[in-house]
């Protein structure tokens, strides 16, 4: 597996394990969502700085993006599409009760 494929595999794997939607990771790592999608589709080549921001956002060491999958490991699934994450500075209004 080449490095770009390995990074894509592990970004998806870690996002899935943590239940983080792609657009939330992109927002928190300060990168465009379409660029993040390109990383996961192996179409974009992220910089070390971006990998570092993504690792920090996901709460892992940057080396986690280069872990070889075990033999027979199933490819990570992408999370179901849903609503875009709320902007972190916006607070939800609490209803009665």
C-alpha positions as CSV (number, residue, x, y, z in Angstrom):
1,X,0.0,0.0,0.0
2,X,1.5,3.4,-1.0
3,X,1.7,6.2,1.5
4,X,-1.3,8.2,0.1
5,X,-3.5,5.1,0.3
6,X,-2.2,4.3,3.8
7,X,-3.0,7.8,5.0
8,X,-6.5,7.7,3.4
9,X,-7.2,4.2,5.0
10,X,-6.1,5.4,8.5
11,X,-7.9,8.8,8.4
12,X,-11.1,6.9,7.5
13,X,-10.4,4.2,10.1
14,X,-9.8,6.7,12.9
15,X,-12.7,8.9,11.9
16,X,-15.0,5.9,12.0
17,X,-13.7,4.7,15.4
18,X,-14.4,8.1,16.9
19,X,-17.6,8.8,15.0
20,X,-16.3,12.0,13.5
21,X,-18.0,13.2,10.3
22,X,-15.7,14.2,7.5
23,X,-17.0,17.8,7.5
24,X,-16.5,18.1,11.2
25,X,-12.9,16.9,10.9
26,X,-12.3,19.3,8.1
27,X,-13.7,22.2,10.1
28,X,-11.8,21.4,13.2
29,X,-8.5,20.9,11.3
30,X,-9.1,24.2,9.4
31,X,-9.2,22.6,5.9
32,X,-11.8,22.7,3.2
33,X,-14.2,19.8,3.3
34,X,-13.7,19.0,-0.4
35,X,-9.9,18.9,0.2
36,X,-10.5,16.5,3.1
37,X,-12.6,14.4,0.8
38,X,-9.7,14.4,-1.7
39,X,-7.4,13.1,1.0
40,X,-9.7,10.2,1.8
41,X,-10.2,9.4,-1.9
42,X,-6.4,9.5,-2.4
43,X,-6.6,12.4,-4.8
44,X,-4.9,14.9,-2.6
45,X,-1.5,14.8,-0.9
46,X,-1.7,16.4,2.6
47,X,1.2,18.4,4.0
48,X,2.8,17.4,7.3
49,X,1.3,20.4,8.9
50,X,-2.2,19.3,7.8
51,X,-1.6,15.8,9.0
52,X,-0.5,17.2,12.3
53,X,-3.6,19.3,12.7
54,X,-5.8,16.3,11.7
55,X,-4.0,14.1,14.3
56,X,-4.5,16.7,17.0
57,X,-8.1,17.1,16.1
58,X,-8.7,13.3,16.2
59,X,-6.6,12.9,19.4
60,X,-3.9,10.7,18.0
61,X,-0.2,10.9,17.2
62,X,0.6,11.7,13.6
63,X,2.2,8.2,13.3
64,X,-1.3,6.7,13.5
65,X,-1.8,7.8,9.8
66,X,1.0,5.4,8.8
67,X,0.0,2.2,10.5
68,X,-0.2,-0.7,8.1
69,X,-3.6,-2.5,8.3
70,X,-3.4,-6.0,9.6
71,X,-3.7,-8.8,7.0
72,X,-7.4,-9.4,6.1
73,X,-8.5,-6.1,7.7
74,X,-11.7,-4.7,6.2
75,X,-11.5,-1.3,4.6
76,X,-13.0,1.4,6.7
77,X,-16.5,2.5,5.8
78,X,-17.4,6.1,5.3
79,X,-19.9,7.5,7.7
80,X,-23.4,8.1,6.5
81,X,-24.2,11.5,5.1
82,X,-26.0,13.8,7.4
83,X,-26.4,17.4,8.4
84,X,-23.4,19.6,8.5
85,X,-22.0,20.0,12.0
86,X,-23.0,23.0,14.0
87,X,-20.5,25.8,14.3
88,X,-18.8,25.3,17.7
89,X,-19.4,28.8,18.8
90,X,-23.1,28.6,18.3
91,X,-25.1,27.3,21.2
92,X,-28.3,25.3,20.8
93,X,-31.3,26.8,22.3
94,X,-32.6,24.7,25.1
95,X,-36.3,24.0,25.1
96,X,-38.4,23.5,28.2
97,X,-37.9,20.6,30.4
